[in-house]
Amino acid sequence: MYVNRVSVSNIKGFTEANLDFAGPEDVHPGWAVITGDNGSGKTALLRAIALAILGPEQSRGLVQDLRGWVTDGEERGTISVEITPDHLIDRTAKGGQPVQSTFWAEIEIERDASPGVRADQAWTIAPTDVFRNKRKSATNGPWAPNTNGWFTLGYGPFRRMYGSSPDAQRLMVIPGRIPHFATLFKEDATLSEGEEWAKQLNYQRLENNSESEEALTGLIELVADDFLRQGVRIKGVTSDGISLEDVAGRTVPLSDMSDGYRSALAMLMDIYRHMLSVYGARGLVEQLESGPAVVKPGVVLIDEIDAHLHPAWQREIGFWLKRHFPLVQFIVTTHSPIVCQAADGGRIYHIPSPSSDDKPFQLTRADFEGVIAGKPDQILLSPAFAMEHTRSPRAVRARERRAALKAKRAASGALGEVELREFEELALFSMDFEDSDFTD
């Protein structure tokens, strides 16, 4: 399945938002990026998409208290997600193929004004019919328990491997699709199951389970294709856990690695693990010209994909994921200009600041091309980030002061001794540095 369009009304800070996530000619796989300032609503939008995909019943397992979901001052909010099913993989509750080429999964959150209702139960969540006109494809498809296919995952910015609370840990083992989105909604949920799952695969492999051996080999091959960069790869999986080896041949337990390594590998293992559960181990990893890849469809939502990653890794992560999961539709949020450069099909979206009356929008073709071909400072000045300047406040003040002194000298013909010394000291901030200034 893929996400075609998203429309929300009176949800969180969105009075109205309508975004098209299909690329040219309705090609959905690839990299779609959402930018915006802190508090603009990037996380809220990803969570809204997840709730519509899950449907009312499963959504209650993730969000018990719906207070704050409807825009302040409103009594009702709606979330509508248009879904494109994969007719070869996605199945209805009765095991058949979806009839429609696209359908809407739609929910509403509404105030319950009944007397005696507790504050934390004063809001209800239910199906609605903004676009779908009473069609039941969502009810019989992704909303139905135990239906095959409908591969979707969602990750929050805290993609930790260790330190889950008991409540969050219980959420991770609930049947159905709720665990697929646990970290997107719960900051204390972890992805610790990945390492335990790898250890179990290794145990089964030692017992001559060929499917487990193929599954574990596929994971190791994916990681070895420079996912962790700088030659770092999985050296082995034992009952003690996963160990990594760097290019110098040093072995380090995964638990001793930095947050960047742990969170990135935890997410990759989780994506792979869930794909394994949906598609099976046989032939899951294929050898393409570009390297090992999982050529299966699905939707993966990732909040703050750049968290914990060095800029060099931020630059490469989108291209790596697209190359190794070529049929997956990634919808990510970021504060990084270089994460945006992996976007394809014109799919860069910006959510204006809460103080603005502007609606979320997709960048124009010209602005999109400027982002994917530009330098980071140019991208930050584009509508994707809408910054007024990229220099520090100190540098901005210094340049303004030097310009004022320069204008005074031009008008009066000279500067005083103190002003002249200040003018010379500020010369550093008038220089425009190029890339060549930092290389030999």
Secondary structure, 3 states (H helix, E strand, C coil): CEEEEEEEEEECCEEEEEEECCCHHHCCCEEEEEEECCCCCHHHHHHHHHHHHHHHHHHHHHCCCCCCCECCCCCEEEEEEEEECCCCCCCCCCCCCCCCCCEEEEEEEEECCCCCCCHHHCEEEEECCCCCCCCCHHHHCCCCCCCCCCCEEEECCCCCCCCCCHHHHHHCCCCCCHHHHHHHHCCCCCCCHHHHHHHHHHHHHHCCCHHHHHHHHHHHHHHHCCCCCCCCEEEEEECCEEEEECCCCCEEEHHHCCHHHHHHHHHHHHHHHHHHHHHCCCCCEEEECCEEEECCCEEEEECCCCCCCCHHHHHHHHHHHHHHCCCEEEEEECCCCCHHHHCCCCCEEEECCCCCCCCCEECCHHHHHHHHHCCHHHHHCCCCCCCCCCCCHHHHHHHHHHHHHHHHHHHHCCCCHHHHHHHHHHHHHHCCCCHHHHCC
